[in-house]
Amino acid sequence: MILKLQRWLSNHSLEKITFAQMATCAGLGERTLLRRFSAATGYKPNEYIQRMRIEKARELLELTQRPIESVAGEVGYQDVGTFRQMFKKFNSLTPREYRKKFALHKSSRC
């Protein structure tokens, strides 16, 4: 049940998802879902979604030159300040610092 929910979340993580929707998808009551999901993943469902969004943002920051505001919107954050705060919480770097350190599109000079 939890694996099914994880797959569903993977396909819908950029949407606004309610806890009730997650419970329905898993076929569990909300309290049971919270216990089982946390036991299976080590995260509360909402934290799991945030981590999925931030992981997608990391990928975009590494592989594209899109502005940070655009990346935030693309991964489901309407407020750029919240995005920056969550990104730093999970990566210990701001989105700009992360891009500077890990971007794959750095120009190579001879």
C-alpha positions as CSV (number, residue, x, y, z in Angstrom):
1,M,0.0,0.0,0.0
2,I,2.8,2.4,0.9
3,L,4.8,1.6,-2.3
4,K,1.6,2.2,-4.3
5,L,1.3,5.6,-2.6
6,Q,4.9,6.4,-3.2
7,R,4.5,5.8,-6.9
8,W,1.4,7.9,-7.0
9,L,3.1,10.7,-5.2
10,S,6.0,10.5,-7.6
11,N,3.6,11.2,-10.5
12,H,1.7,13.9,-8.6
13,S,4.3,15.6,-6.4
14,L,4.1,18.9,-8.2
15,E,0.3,19.2,-7.5
16,K,-1.3,20.3,-4.3
17,I,-2.0,17.1,-2.5
18,T,-4.1,16.7,0.6
19,F,-3.5,14.2,3.3
20,A,-7.0,12.9,2.7
21,Q,-6.1,12.2,-1.0
22,M,-3.1,10.3,0.1
23,A,-5.1,8.2,2.6
24,T,-7.7,7.4,-0.1
25,C,-5.0,6.4,-2.6
26,A,-3.4,4.1,0.0
27,G,-6.8,2.7,1.0
28,L,-6.1,3.5,4.7
29,G,-7.4,5.8,7.4
30,E,-5.4,8.9,7.9
31,R,-3.9,7.9,11.3
32,T,-3.0,4.4,10.0
33,L,-1.4,6.0,6.9
34,L,0.7,8.3,9.0
35,R,2.0,5.4,11.1
36,R,2.6,3.1,8.2
37,F,4.1,5.7,5.9
38,S,6.5,7.0,8.6
39,A,7.5,3.4,9.5
40,A,8.2,2.5,5.8
41,T,10.0,5.7,4.7
42,G,11.2,7.4,7.8
43,Y,9.4,10.5,6.9
44,K,5.9,12.0,7.4
45,P,4.0,12.1,4.1
46,N,4.2,15.9,3.8
47,E,8.0,15.9,4.4
48,Y,8.4,13.1,1.9
49,I,6.6,15.3,-0.7
50,Q,8.8,18.2,0.1
51,R,11.9,16.1,-0.3
52,M,10.7,14.9,-3.7
53,R,10.1,18.5,-4.8
54,I,13.5,19.6,-3.5
55,E,15.2,16.7,-5.3
56,K,13.6,17.8,-8.6
57,A,14.8,21.3,-7.9
58,R,18.3,20.1,-7.3
59,E,18.2,18.4,-10.7
60,L,16.9,21.5,-12.4
61,L,19.6,23.7,-10.8
62,E,22.3,21.3,-11.9
63,L,21.2,20.9,-15.4
64,T,19.6,24.2,-16.5
65,Q,20.1,27.9,-16.3
66,R,16.5,28.6,-15.4
67,P,16.0,31.4,-12.9
68,I,15.5,30.2,-9.3
69,E,12.0,31.7,-9.4
70,S,11.2,29.5,-12.4
71,V,12.6,26.4,-10.7
72,A,10.6,27.1,-7.6
73,G,7.4,27.3,-9.6
74,E,8.1,24.3,-11.6
75,V,8.6,22.1,-8.6
76,G,5.4,23.3,-7.0
77,Y,6.3,26.3,-4.8
78,Q,4.3,29.4,-5.4
79,D,6.3,31.4,-2.9
80,V,10.0,31.7,-3.7
81,G,10.9,32.6,-0.1
82,T,9.4,29.3,1.1
83,F,11.2,27.4,-1.6
84,R,14.6,28.9,-0.6
85,Q,13.9,28.1,3.0
86,M,12.9,24.5,2.3
87,F,15.8,24.1,-0.1
88,K,18.3,25.3,2.5
89,K,16.7,23.1,5.2
90,F,17.3,20.0,3.2
91,N,20.6,20.8,1.5
92,S,22.4,23.2,3.9
93,L,22.9,25.5,0.9
94,T,20.7,28.1,-0.8
95,P,19.6,27.3,-4.3
96,R,22.1,29.8,-5.7
97,E,24.9,28.3,-3.7
98,Y,23.9,24.8,-4.7
99,R,23.9,25.8,-8.4
100,K,27.3,27.5,-8.1
101,K,28.7,24.3,-6.5
102,F,27.1,21.6,-8.5
103,A,25.9,22.9,-11.9
104,L,27.0,20.7,-14.8
105,H,26.8,23.6,-17.4
106,K,29.9,25.4,-16.2
107,S,31.9,26.8,-19.1
108,S,35.2,25.1,-19.6
109,R,38.0,27.5,-20.4
110,C,41.3,26.5,-21.7
